[in-house]
């Protein structure tokens, strides 16, 4: 297992970071409410698309021999 190949890093968390831009969440309840709403706002296509691009992203990691790339 390599954390560099964790599926959630590619699609889920990347999208989450964009959604959090400019947000100021003051406490755990605000964080939890934001996350609940964020997950509710994503349709099935969002997850399906993320799954379908994984093989290409994994191949890119392998081709770069684990080195960092954007």
PQR file with spaces between the fields and no chain letter, atoms N, CA, C, O and H, PARSE charges and radii, in Angstrom:
ATOM       1  N    UNK     1       0.837   -1.193    0.000 -0.4000 1.5000
ATOM       2  CA   UNK     1       0.000    0.000    0.000 -0.0000 2.0000
ATOM       3  C    UNK     1       0.872    1.242    0.000  0.5500 1.7000
ATOM       4  O    UNK     1       1.848    1.324    0.745 -0.5500 1.4000
ATOM       5  N    UNK     2       0.526    2.185   -0.816 -0.4000 1.5000
ATOM       6  CA   UNK     2       1.227    3.464   -0.854 -0.0000 2.0000
ATOM       7  C    UNK     2       0.208    4.584   -0.674  0.5500 1.7000
ATOM       8  O    UNK     2      -0.775    4.641   -1.413 -0.5500 1.4000
ATOM       9  H    UNK     2      -0.267    2.119   -1.421  0.4000 1.0000
ATOM      10  N    UNK     3       0.423    5.476    0.295 -0.4000 1.5000
ATOM      11  CA   UNK     3      -0.510    6.593    0.456 -0.0000 2.0000
ATOM      12  C    UNK     3      -0.529    7.502   -0.767  0.5500 1.7000
ATOM      13  O    UNK     3      -1.474    8.268   -0.954 -0.5500 1.4000
ATOM      14  H    UNK     3       1.221    5.429    0.895  0.4000 1.0000
ATOM      15  N    UNK     4       0.511    7.423   -1.607 -0.4000 1.5000
ATOM      16  CA   UNK     4       0.532    8.211   -2.836 -0.0000 2.0000
ATOM      17  C    UNK     4      -0.558    7.775   -3.810  0.5500 1.7000
ATOM      18  O    UNK     4      -0.932    8.524   -4.711 -0.5500 1.4000
ATOM      19  H    UNK     4       1.279    6.800   -1.456  0.4000 1.0000
ATOM      20  N    UNK     5      -1.058    6.572   -3.623 -0.4000 1.5000
ATOM      21  CA   UNK     5      -2.052    6.032   -4.534 -0.0000 2.0000
ATOM      22  C    UNK     5      -3.445    5.972   -3.919  0.5500 1.7000
ATOM      23  O    UNK     5      -4.332    5.322   -4.473 -0.5500 1.4000
ATOM      24  H    UNK     5      -0.754    5.963   -2.890  0.4000 1.0000
ATOM      25  N    UNK     6      -3.652    6.634   -2.791 -0.4000 1.5000
ATOM      26  CA   UNK     6      -4.950    6.609   -2.121 -0.0000 2.0000
ATOM      27  C    UNK     6      -6.009    7.260   -3.007  0.5500 1.7000
ATOM      28  O    UNK     6      -5.873    8.434   -3.353 -0.5500 1.4000
ATOM      29  H    UNK     6      -2.931    7.161   -2.342  0.4000 1.0000
ATOM      30  N    UNK     7      -7.053    6.534   -3.381 -0.4000 1.5000
ATOM      31  CA   UNK     7      -8.064    7.074   -4.284 -0.0000 2.0000
ATOM      32  C    UNK     7      -8.706    8.371   -3.797  0.5500 1.7000
ATOM      33  O    UNK     7      -8.990    9.259   -4.601 -0.5500 1.4000
ATOM      34  H    UNK     7      -7.163    5.581   -3.101  0.4000 1.0000
ATOM      35  N    UNK     8      -8.933    8.486   -2.513 -0.4000 1.5000
ATOM      36  CA   UNK     8      -9.620    9.673   -2.000 -0.0000 2.0000
ATOM      37  C    UNK     8      -8.810   10.949   -2.211  0.5500 1.7000
ATOM      38  O    UNK     8      -9.384   12.031   -2.330 -0.5500 1.4000
ATOM      39  H    UNK     8      -8.702    7.764   -1.860  0.4000 1.0000
ATOM      40  N    UNK     9      -7.497   10.834   -2.258 -0.4000 1.5000
ATOM      41  CA   UNK     9      -6.665   12.021   -2.454 -0.0000 2.0000
ATOM      42  C    UNK     9      -6.904   12.657   -3.814  0.5500 1.7000
ATOM      43  O    UNK     9      -6.800   13.875   -3.955 -0.5500 1.4000
ATOM      44  H    UNK     9      -7.031    9.954   -2.162  0.4000 1.0000
ATOM      45  N    UNK    10      -7.218   11.859   -4.803 -0.4000 1.5000
ATOM      46  CA   UNK    10      -7.314   12.357   -6.166 -0.0000 2.0000
ATOM      47  C    UNK    10      -8.591   13.121   -6.441  0.5500 1.7000
ATOM      48  O    UNK    10      -8.555   14.163   -7.095 -0.5500 1.4000
ATOM      49  H    UNK    10      -7.302   10.869   -4.689  0.4000 1.0000
ATOM      50  N    UNK    11      -9.676   12.648   -5.976 -0.4000 1.5000
ATOM      51  CA   UNK    11     -10.957   13.205   -6.396 -0.0000 2.0000
ATOM      52  C    UNK    11     -11.706   13.840   -5.234  0.5500 1.7000
ATOM      53  O    UNK    11     -12.066   15.016   -5.283 -0.5500 1.4000
ATOM      54  H    UNK    11      -9.705   11.802   -5.444  0.4000 1.0000
ATOM      55  N    UNK    12     -11.932   13.070   -4.215 -0.4000 1.5000
ATOM      56  CA   UNK    12     -12.759   13.523   -3.103 -0.0000 2.0000
ATOM      57  C    UNK    12     -12.134   14.693   -2.365  0.5500 1.7000
ATOM      58  O    UNK    12     -12.750   15.753   -2.258 -0.5500 1.4000
ATOM      59  H    UNK    12     -11.640   12.114   -4.176  0.4000 1.0000
ATOM      60  N    UNK    13     -10.924   14.520   -1.856 -0.4000 1.5000
ATOM      61  CA   UNK    13     -10.312   15.574   -1.050 -0.0000 2.0000
ATOM      62  C    UNK    13      -9.932   16.783   -1.896  0.5500 1.7000
ATOM      63  O    UNK    13      -9.994   17.920   -1.428 -0.5500 1.4000
ATOM      64  H    UNK    13     -10.424   13.659   -1.943  0.4000 1.0000
ATOM      65  N    UNK    14      -9.547   16.539   -3.111 -0.4000 1.5000
ATOM      66  CA   UNK    14      -9.202   17.653   -4.001 -0.0000 2.0000
ATOM      67  C    UNK    14     -10.418   18.547   -4.231  0.5500 1.7000
ATOM      68  O    UNK    14     -10.314   19.773   -4.186 -0.5500 1.4000
ATOM      69  H    UNK    14      -9.496   15.615   -3.491  0.4000 1.0000
ATOM      70  N    UNK    15     -11.551   17.934   -4.474 -0.4000 1.5000
ATOM      71  CA   UNK    15     -12.784   18.692   -4.666 -0.0000 2.0000
ATOM      72  C    UNK    15     -13.200   19.387   -3.372  0.5500 1.7000
ATOM      73  O    UNK    15     -13.694   20.515   -3.394 -0.5500 1.4000
ATOM      74  H    UNK    15     -11.635   16.938   -4.511  0.4000 1.0000
ATOM      75  N    UNK    16     -12.998   18.710   -2.258 -0.4000 1.5000
ATOM      76  CA   UNK    16     -13.336   19.278   -0.953 -0.0000 2.0000
ATOM      77  C    UNK    16     -12.520   20.538   -0.670  0.5500 1.7000
ATOM      78  O    UNK    16     -13.047   21.524   -0.156 -0.5500 1.4000
ATOM      79  H    UNK    16     -12.597   17.794   -2.241  0.4000 1.0000
ATOM      80  N    UNK    17     -11.251   20.499   -1.003 -0.4000 1.5000
ATOM      81  CA   UNK    17     -10.375   21.656   -0.784 -0.0000 2.0000
ATOM      82  C    UNK    17     -10.899   22.861   -1.556  0.5500 1.7000
ATOM      83  O    UNK    17     -10.911   23.979   -1.039 -0.5500 1.4000
ATOM      84  H    UNK    17     -10.822   19.698   -1.420  0.4000 1.0000
ATOM      85  N    UNK    18     -11.330   22.632   -2.786 -0.4000 1.5000
ATOM      86  CA   UNK    18     -11.880   23.734   -3.581 -0.0000 2.0000
ATOM      87  C    UNK    18     -13.148   24.283   -2.933  0.5500 1.7000
ATOM      88  O    UNK    18     -13.362   25.495   -2.917 -0.5500 1.4000
ATOM      89  H    UNK    18     -11.321   21.725   -3.206  0.4000 1.0000
ATOM      90  N    UNK    19     -13.980   23.408   -2.406 -0.4000 1.5000
ATOM      91  CA   UNK    19     -15.210   23.840   -1.751 -0.0000 2.0000
ATOM      92  C    UNK    19     -14.965   24.594   -0.460  0.5500 1.7000
ATOM      93  O    UNK    19     -15.766   25.442   -0.066 -0.5500 1.4000
ATOM      94  H    UNK    19     -13.806   22.423   -2.419  0.4000 1.0000
ATOM      95  N    UNK    20     -13.863   24.289    0.197 -0.4000 1.5000
ATOM      96  CA   UNK    20     -13.531   24.949    1.466 -0.0000 2.0000
ATOM      97  C    UNK    20     -12.846   26.296    1.281  0.5500 1.7000
ATOM      98  O    UNK    20     -12.693   27.048    2.244 -0.5500 1.4000
ATOM      99  H    UNK    20     -13.212   23.600   -0.123  0.4000 1.0000
ATOM     100  N    UNK    21     -12.437   26.608    0.075 -0.4000 1.5000
ATOM     101  CA   UNK    21     -11.730   27.870   -0.175 -0.0000 2.0000
ATOM     102  C    UNK    21     -12.579   29.042    0.307  0.5500 1.7000
ATOM     103  O    UNK    21     -13.736   29.194   -0.085 -0.5500 1.4000
ATOM     104  H    UNK    21     -12.561   25.998   -0.707  0.4000 1.0000
ATOM     105  N    UNK    22     -11.992   29.851    1.151 -0.4000 1.5000
ATOM     106  CA   UNK    22     -12.670   31.033    1.666 -0.0000 2.0000
ATOM     107  C    UNK    22     -13.599   30.774    2.836  0.5500 1.7000
ATOM     108  O    UNK    22     -14.182   31.714    3.378 -0.5500 1.4000
ATOM     109  H    UNK    22     -11.052   29.728    1.470  0.4000 1.0000
ATOM     110  N    UNK    23     -13.749   29.527    3.234 -0.4000 1.5000
ATOM     111  CA   UNK    23     -14.618   29.186    4.360 -0.0000 2.0000
ATOM     112  C    UNK    23     -13.892   29.413    5.678  0.5500 1.7000
ATOM     113  O    UNK    23     -12.678   29.231    5.769 -0.5500 1.4000
ATOM     114  H    UNK    23     -13.275   28.764    2.794  0.4000 1.0000
ATOM     115  N    UNK    24     -14.635   29.807    6.683 -0.4000 1.5000
ATOM     116  CA   UNK    24     -14.090   29.932    8.034 -0.0000 2.0000
ATOM     117  C    UNK    24     -15.048   29.205    8.966  0.5500 1.7000
ATOM     118  O    UNK    24     -16.095   29.736    9.336 -0.5500 1.4000
ATOM     119  H    UNK    24     -15.621   29.955    6.609  0.4000 1.0000
ATOM     120  N    UNK    25     -14.683   27.999    9.335 -0.4000 1.5000
ATOM     121  CA   UNK    25     -15.532   27.168   10.180 -0.0000 2.0000
ATOM     122  C    UNK    25     -15.003   27.242   11.604  0.5500 1.7000
ATOM     123  O    UNK    25     -13.872   26.841   11.877 -0.5500 1.4000
ATOM     124  H    UNK    25     -13.832   27.568    9.034  0.4000 1.0000
ATOM     125  N    UNK    26     -15.826   27.757   12.505 -0.4000 1.5000
ATOM     126  CA   UNK    26     -15.364   28.121   13.845 -0.0000 2.0000
ATOM     127  C    UNK    26     -15.346   26.970   14.839  0.5500 1.7000
ATOM     128  O    UNK    26     -14.632   27.036   15.839 -0.5500 1.4000
ATOM     129  H    UNK    26     -16.745   28.082   12.283  0.4000 1.0000
ATOM     130  N    UNK    27     -16.114   25.920   14.586 -0.4000 1.5000
ATOM     131  CA   UNK    27     -16.171   24.841   15.573 -0.0000 2.0000
ATOM     132  C    UNK    27     -16.530   23.524   14.879  0.5500 1.7000
ATOM     133  O    UNK    27     -16.813   23.483   13.682 -0.5500 1.4000
ATOM     134  H    UNK    27     -16.694   25.866   13.774  0.4000 1.0000
ATOM     135  N    UNK    28     -16.510   22.472   15.658 -0.4000 1.5000
ATOM     136  CA   UNK    28     -16.756   21.134   15.122 -0.0000 2.0000
ATOM     137  C    UNK    28     -18.130   21.040   14.473  0.5500 1.7000
ATOM     138  O    UNK    28     -18.274   20.418   13.421 -0.5500 1.4000
ATOM     139  H    UNK    28     -16.280   22.505   16.631  0.4000 1.0000
ATOM     140  N    UNK    29     -19.131   21.643   15.079 -0.4000 1.5000
ATOM     141  CA   UNK    29     -20.488   21.580   14.533 -0.0000 2.0000
ATOM     142  C    UNK    29     -20.558   22.220   13.143  0.5500 1.7000
ATOM     143  O    UNK    29     -21.216   21.687   12.250 -0.5500 1.4000
ATOM     144  H    UNK    29     -19.014   22.149   15.933  0.4000 1.0000
ATOM     145  N    UNK    30     -19.892   23.348   12.959 -0.4000 1.5000
ATOM     146  CA   UNK    30     -19.866   23.984   11.640 -0.0000 2.0000
ATOM     147  C    UNK    30     -19.151   23.106   10.617  0.5500 1.7000
ATOM     148  O    UNK    30     -19.576   23.011    9.466 -0.5500 1.4000
ATOM     149  H    UNK    30     -19.358   23.781   13.684  0.4000 1.0000
ATOM     150  N    UNK    31     -18.075   22.473   11.039 -0.4000 1.5000
ATOM     151  CA   UNK    31     -17.347   21.561   10.147 -0.0000 2.0000
ATOM     152  C    UNK    31     -18.251   20.394    9.760  0.5500 1.7000
ATOM     153  O    UNK    31     -18.353   20.038    8.587 -0.5500 1.4000
ATOM     154  H    UNK    31     -17.730   22.551   11.974  0.4000 1.0000
ATOM     155  N    UNK    32     -18.898   19.811   10.748 -0.4000 1.5000
ATOM     156  CA   UNK    32     -19.775   18.673   10.492 -0.0000 2.0000
ATOM     157  C    UNK    32     -20.934   19.068    9.570  0.5500 1.7000
ATOM     158  O    UNK    32     -21.272   18.324    8.649 -0.5500 1.4000
ATOM     159  H    UNK    32     -18.816   20.101   11.701  0.4000 1.0000
ATOM     160  N    UNK    33     -21.535   20.222    9.811 -0.4000 1.5000
ATOM     161  CA   UNK    33     -22.631   20.689    8.955 -0.0000 2.0000
ATOM     162  C    UNK    33     -22.148   20.942    7.531  0.5500 1.7000
ATOM     163  O    UNK    33     -22.838   20.603    6.570 -0.5500 1.4000
ATOM     164  H    UNK    33     -21.260   20.826   10.559  0.4000 1.0000
ATOM     165  N    UNK    34     -20.958   21.539    7.394 -0.4000 1.5000
ATOM     166  CA   UNK    34     -20.414   21.795    6.058 -0.0000 2.0000
ATOM     167  C    UNK    34     -20.184   20.478    5.321  0.5500 1.7000
ATOM     168  O    UNK    34     -20.545   20.342    4.152 -0.5500 1.4000
ATOM     169  H    UNK    34     -20.398   21.814    8.174  0.4000 1.0000
ATOM     170  N    UNK    35     -19.579   19.507    6.012 -0.4000 1.5000
ATOM     171  CA   UNK    35     -19.317   18.207    5.389 -0.0000 2.0000
ATOM     172  C    UNK    35     -20.609   17.506    4.989  0.5500 1.7000
ATOM     173  O    UNK    35     -20.708   16.961    3.890 -0.5500 1.4000
ATOM     174  H    UNK    35     -19.285   19.617    6.962  0.4000 1.0000
ATOM     175  N    UNK    36     -21.601   17.518    5.881 -0.4000 1.5000
ATOM     176  CA   UNK    36     -22.892   16.890    5.558 -0.0000 2.0000
ATOM     177  C    UNK    36     -23.490   17.498    4.297  0.5500 1.7000
ATOM     178  O    UNK    36     -23.951   16.774    3.415 -0.5500 1.4000
ATOM     179  H    UNK    36     -21.521   17.961    6.774  0.4000 1.0000
ATOM     180  N    UNK    37     -23.484   18.814    4.208 -0.4000 1.5000
ATOM     181  CA   UNK    37     -24.044   19.502    3.042 -0.0000 2.0000
ATOM     182  C    UNK    37     -23.207   19.233    1.791  0.5500 1.7000
ATOM     183  O    UNK    37     -23.755   19.040    0.706 -0.5500 1.4000
ATOM     184  H    UNK    37     -23.109   19.403    4.925  0.4000 1.0000
ATOM     185  N    UNK    38     -21.892   19.219    1.942 -0.4000 1.5000
ATOM     186  CA   UNK    38     -21.019   18.978    0.799 -0.0000 2.0000
ATOM     187  C    UNK    38     -21.278   17.591    0.212  0.5500 1.7000
ATOM     188  O    UNK    38     -21.425   17.445   -1.002 -0.5500 1.4000
ATOM     189  H    UNK    38     -21.447   19.375    2.823  0.4000 1.0000
ATOM     190  N    UNK    39     -21.333   16.567    1.081 -0.4000 1.5000
ATOM     191  CA   UNK    39     -21.594   15.209    0.592 -0.0000 2.0000
ATOM     192  C    UNK    39     -22.983   15.105   -0.038  0.5500 1.7000
ATOM     193  O    UNK    39     -23.148   14.442   -1.062 -0.5500 1.4000
ATOM     194  H    UNK    39     -21.213   16.685    2.066  0.4000 1.0000
ATOM     195  N    UNK    40     -23.978   15.752    0.563 -0.4000 1.5000
ATOM     196  CA   UNK    40     -25.334   15.734    0.015 -0.0000 2.0000
ATOM     197  C    UNK    40     -25.394   16.391   -1.371  0.5500 1.7000
ATOM     198  O    UNK    40     -26.208   16.008   -2.211 -0.5500 1.4000
ATOM     199  H    UNK    40     -23.843   16.291    1.395  0.4000 1.0000
ATOM     200  N    UNK    41     -24.539   17.367   -1.595 -0.4000 1.5000
ATOM     201  CA   UNK    41     -24.581   18.113   -2.856 -0.0000 2.0000
ATOM     202  C    UNK    41     -23.969   17.348   -4.032  0.5500 1.7000
ATOM     203  O    UNK    41     -24.139   17.757   -5.181 -0.5500 1.4000
ATOM     204  H    UNK    41     -23.878   17.679   -0.912  0.4000 1.0000
ATOM     205  N    UNK    42     -23.274   16.265   -3.772 -0.4000 1.5000
ATOM     206  CA   UNK    42     -22.609   15.503   -4.837 -0.0000 2.0000
ATOM     207  C    UNK    42     -23.530   14.409   -5.361  0.5500 1.7000
ATOM     208  O    UNK    42     -24.090   13.629   -4.590 -0.5500 1.4000
ATOM     209  H    UNK    42     -23.136   15.933   -2.838  0.4000 1.0000
ATOM     210  N    UNK    43     -23.677   14.364   -6.668 -0.4000 1.5000
ATOM     211  CA   UNK    43     -24.508   13.330   -7.266 -0.0000 2.0000
ATOM     212  C    UNK    43     -23.671   12.081   -7.587  0.5500 1.7000
ATOM     213  O    UNK    43     -22.455   12.063   -7.395 -0.5500 1.4000
ATOM     214  H    UNK    43     -23.222   14.997   -7.294  0.4000 1.0000
ATOM     215  N    UNK    44     -24.345   11.055   -8.072 -0.4000 1.5000
ATOM     216  CA   UNK    44     -23.661    9.786   -8.361 -0.0000 2.0000
ATOM     217  C    UNK    44     -22.567    9.965   -9.412  0.5500 1.7000
ATOM     218  O    UNK    44     -21.536    9.295   -9.353 -0.5500 1.4000
ATOM     219  H    UNK    44     -25.333   11.069   -8.228  0.4000 1.0000
ATOM     220  N    UNK    45     -22.785   10.864  -10.372 -0.4000 1.5000
ATOM     221  CA   UNK    45     -21.795   11.083  -11.427 -0.0000 2.0000
ATOM     222  C    UNK    45     -20.467   11.576  -10.858  0.5500 1.7000
ATOM     223  O    UNK    45     -19.405   11.206  -11.359 -0.5500 1.4000
ATOM     224  H    UNK    45     -23.622   11.408  -10.420  0.4000 1.0000
ATOM     225  N    UNK    46     -20.516   12.401   -9.826 -0.4000 1.5000
ATOM     226  CA   UNK    46     -19.301   12.908   -9.186 -0.0000 2.0000
ATOM     227  C    UNK    46     -18.425   11.740   -8.724  0.5500 1.7000
ATOM     228  O    UNK    46     -17.223   11.724   -8.987 -0.5500 1.4000
ATOM     229  H    UNK    46     -21.379   12.701   -9.419  0.4000 1.0000
ATOM     230  N    UNK    47     -19.020   10.771   -8.042 -0.4000 1.5000
ATOM     231  CA   UNK    47     -18.260    9.620   -7.536 -0.0000 2.0000
ATOM     232  C    UNK    47     -17.850    8.692   -8.675  0.5500 1.7000
ATOM     233  O    UNK    47     -16.732    8.177   -8.685 -0.5500 1.4000
ATOM     234  H    UNK    47     -19.997   10.784   -7.828  0.4000 1.0000
ATOM     235  N    UNK    48     -18.743    8.479   -9.625 -0.4000 1.5000
ATOM     236  CA   UNK    48     -18.442    7.603  -10.757 -0.0000 2.0000
ATOM     237  C    UNK    48     -17.256    8.145  -11.558  0.5500 1.7000
ATOM     238  O    UNK    48     -16.348    7.398  -11.924 -0.5500 1.4000
ATOM     239  H    UNK    48     -19.651    8.898   -9.616  0.4000 1.0000
ATOM     240  N    UNK    49     -17.277    9.439  -11.821 -0.4000 1.5000
ATOM     241  CA   UNK    49     -16.176   10.059  -12.571 -0.0000 2.0000
ATOM     242  C    UNK    49     -14.857    9.882  -11.817  0.5500 1.7000
ATOM     243  O    UNK    49     -13.834    9.566  -12.424 -0.5500 1.4000
ATOM     244  H    UNK    49     -18.014   10.046  -11.524  0.4000 1.0000
ATOM     245  N    UNK    50     -14.878   10.084  -10.504 -0.4000 1.5000
ATOM     246  CA   UNK    50     -13.671    9.925   -9.700 -0.0000 2.0000
ATOM     247  C    UNK    50     -13.104    8.518   -9.763  0.5500 1.7000
ATOM     248  O    UNK    50     -11.888    8.327   -9.785 -0.5500 1.4000
ATOM     249  H    UNK    50     -15.710   10.340  -10.011  0.4000 1.0000
ATOM     250  N    UNK    51     -13.987    7.544   -9.790 -0.4000 1.5000
ATOM     251  CA   UNK    51     -13.553    6.147   -9.863 -0.0000 2.0000
ATOM     252  C    UNK    51     -12.971    5.835  -11.239  0.5500 1.7000
ATOM     253  O    UNK    51     -11.972    5.123  -11.344 -0.5500 1.4000
ATOM     254  H    UNK    51     -14.975    7.699   -9.772  0.4000 1.0000
ATOM     255  N    UNK    52     -13.584    6.360  -12.282 -0.4000 1.5000
ATOM     256  CA   UNK    52     -13.136    6.049  -13.645 -0.0000 2.0000
ATOM     257  C    UNK    52     -11.779    6.651  -13.997  0.5500 1.7000
ATOM     258  O    UNK    52     -11.093    6.126  -14.874 -0.5500 1.4000
ATOM     259  H    UNK    52     -14.395    6.939  -12.197  0.4000 1.0000
ATOM     260  N    UNK    53     -11.379    7.720  -13.350 -0.4000 1.5000
ATOM     261  CA   UNK    53     -10.070    8.318  -13.671 -0.0000 2.0000
ATOM     262  C    UNK    53      -8.925    7.705  -12.860  0.5500 1.7000
ATOM     263  O    UNK    53      -7.759    8.011  -13.108 -0.5500 1.4000
ATOM     264  H    UNK    53     -11.936    8.147  -12.637  0.4000 1.0000
ATOM     265  N    UNK    54      -9.250    6.844  -11.897 -0.4000 1.5000
ATOM     266  CA   UNK    54      -8.200    6.265  -11.052 -0.0000 2.0000
ATOM     267  C    UNK    54      -7.136    5.494  -11.824  0.5500 1.7000
ATOM     268  O    UNK    54      -5.951    5.725  -11.580 -0.5500 1.4000
ATOM     269  H    UNK    54     -10.197    6.595  -11.696  0.4000 1.0000
ATOM     270  N    UNK    55      -7.485    4.590  -12.740 -0.4000 1.5000
ATOM     271  CA   UNK    55      -6.420    3.847  -13.438 -0.0000 2.0000
ATOM     272  C    UNK    55      -5.418    4.767  -14.136  0.5500 1.7000
ATOM     273  O    UNK    55      -4.214    4.512  -14.105 -0.5500 1.4000
ATOM     274  H    UNK    55      -8.447    4.402  -12.938  0.4000 1.0000
ATOM     275  N    UNK    56      -5.906    5.823  -14.759 -0.4000 1.5000
ATOM     276  CA   UNK    56      -5.012    6.762  -15.432 -0.0000 2.0000
ATOM     277  C    UNK    56      -4.090    7.450  -14.424  0.5500 1.7000
ATOM     278  O    UNK    56      -2.898    7.618  -14.683 -0.5500 1.4000
ATOM     279  H    UNK    56      -6.884    6.030  -14.784  0.4000 1.0000
ATOM     280  N    UNK    57      -4.632    7.839  -13.295 -0.4000 1.5000
ATOM     281  CA   UNK    57      -3.817    8.511  -12.274 -0.0000 2.0000
ATOM     282  C    UNK    57      -2.813    7.548  -11.648  0.5500 1.7000
ATOM     283  O    UNK    57      -1.675    7.928  -11.371 -0.5500 1.4000
ATOM     284  H    UNK    57      -5.600    7.703  -13.085  0.4000 1.0000
ATOM     285  N    UNK    58      -3.230    6.307  -11.426 -0.4000 1.5000
ATOM     286  CA   UNK    58      -2.297    5.321  -10.877 -0.0000 2.0000
ATOM     287  C    UNK    58      -1.147    5.094  -11.855  0.5500 1.7000
ATOM     288  O    UNK    58       0.014    5.023  -11.452 -0.5500 1.4000
ATOM     289  H    UNK    58      -4.154    5.999  -11.651  0.4000 1.0000
ATOM     290  N    UNK    59      -1.477    4.981  -13.139 -0.4000 1.5000
ATOM     291  CA   UNK    59      -0.435    4.776  -14.146 -0.0000 2.0000
ATOM     292  C    UNK    59       0.537    5.947  -14.158  0.5500 1.7000
ATOM     293  O    UNK    59       1.742    5.757  -14.326 -0.5500 1.4000
ATOM     294  H    UNK    59      -2.420    5.039  -13.466  0.4000 1.0000
ATOM     295  N    UNK    60       0.020    7.150  -13.982 -0.4000 1.5000
ATOM     296  CA   UNK    60       0.879    8.334  -13.944 -0.0000 2.0000
ATOM     297  C    UNK    60       1.847    8.252  -12.759  0.5500 1.7000
ATOM     298  O    UNK    60       3.017    8.612  -12.890 -0.5500 1.4000
ATOM     299  H    UNK    60      -0.959    7.305  -13.846  0.4000 1.0000
ATOM     300  N    UNK    61       1.366    7.780  -11.606 -0.4000 1.5000
ATOM     301  CA   UNK    61       2.241    7.611  -10.432 -0.0000 2.0000
ATOM     302  C    UNK    61       3.333    6.590  -10.719  0.5500 1.7000
ATOM     303  O    UNK    61       4.501    6.805  -10.396 -0.5500 1.4000
ATOM     304  H    UNK    61       0.415    7.487  -11.499  0.4000 1.0000
ATOM     305  N    UNK    62       2.942    5.481  -11.325 -0.4000 1.5000
ATOM     306  CA   UNK    62       3.909    4.426  -11.643 -0.0000 2.0000
ATOM     307  C    UNK    62       4.928    4.945  -12.654  0.5500 1.7000
ATOM     308  O    UNK    62       6.128    4.720  -12.493 -0.5500 1.4000
ATOM     309  H    UNK    62       1.993    5.306  -11.588  0.4000 1.0000
ATOM     310  N    UNK    63       4.464    5.632  -13.687 -0.4000 1.5000
ATOM     311  CA   UNK    63       5.360    6.150  -14.725 -0.0000 2.0000
ATOM     312  C    UNK    63       6.352    7.165  -14.162  0.5500 1.7000
ATOM     313  O    UNK    63       7.469    7.285  -14.665 -0.5500 1.4000
ATOM     314  H    UNK    63       3.490    5.815  -13.818  0.4000 1.0000
ATOM     315  N    UNK    64       5.951    7.895  -13.126 -0.4000 1.5000
ATOM     316  CA   UNK    64       6.834    8.885  -12.503 -0.0000 2.0000
ATOM     317  C    UNK    64       7.632    8.296  -11.344  0.5500 1.7000
ATOM     318  O    UNK    64       8.296    9.019  -10.601 -0.5500 1.4000
ATOM     319  H    UNK    64       5.044    7.798  -12.717  0.4000 1.0000
ATOM     320  N    UNK    65       7.557    6.976  -11.199 -0.4000 1.5000
ATOM     321  CA   UNK    65       8.297    6.244  -10.166 -0.0000 2.0000
ATOM     322  C    UNK    65       8.087    6.835   -8.775  0.5500 1.7000
ATOM     323  O    UNK    65       9.010    6.891   -7.962 -0.5500 1.4000
ATOM     324  H    UNK    65       7.018    6.389  -11.803  0.4000 1.0000
ATOM     325  N    UNK    66       6.854    7.275   -8.518 -0.4000 1.5000
ATOM     326  CA   UNK    66       6.505    7.764   -7.187 -0.0000 2.0000
ATOM     327  C    UNK    66       6.929    9.190   -6.895  0.5500 1.7000
ATOM     328  O    UNK    66       6.655    9.708   -5.812 -0.5500 1.4000
ATOM     329  H    UNK    66       6.104    7.229   -9.178  0.4000 1.0000
ATOM     330  N    UNK    67       7.598    9.834   -7.851 -0.4000 1.5000
ATOM     331  CA   UNK    67       8.013   11.225   -7.629 -0.0000 2.0000
ATOM     332  C    UNK    67       6.796   12.136   -7.658  0.5500 1.7000
ATOM     333  O    UNK    67       5.779   11.823   -8.277 -0.5500 1.4000
ATOM     334  H    UNK    67       7.820    9.413   -8.730  0.4000 1.0000
ATOM     335  N    UNK    68       6.919   13.260   -6.981 -0.4000 1.5000
ATOM     336  CA   UNK    68       5.824   14.223   -6.925 -0.0000 2.0000
ATOM     337  C    UNK    68       5.587   14.852   -8.296  0.5500 1.7000
ATOM     338  O    UNK    68       6.533   15.142   -9.028 -0.5500 1.4000
ATOM     339  H    UNK    68       7.745   13.514   -6.478  0.4000 1.0000
ATOM     340  N    UNK    69       4.339   15.054   -8.628 -0.4000 1.5000
ATOM     341  CA   UNK    69       3.962   15.780   -9.845 -0.0000 2.0000
ATOM     342  C    UNK    69       2.607   16.421   -9.597  0.5500 1.7000
ATOM     343  O    UNK    69       1.868   16.014   -8.700 -0.5500 1.4000
ATOM     344  H    UNK    69       3.571   14.818   -8.033  0.4000 1.0000
ATOM     345  N    UNK    70       2.295   17.413  -10.389 -0.4000 1.5000
ATOM     346  CA   UNK    70       1.001   18.111  -10.261 -0.0000 2.0000
ATOM     347  C    UNK    70      -0.037   17.434  -11.112  0.5500 1.7000
ATOM     348  O    UNK    70      -1.189   17.868  -11.143 -0.5500 1.4000
ATOM     349  H    UNK    70       2.895   17.743  -11.117  0.4000 1.0000
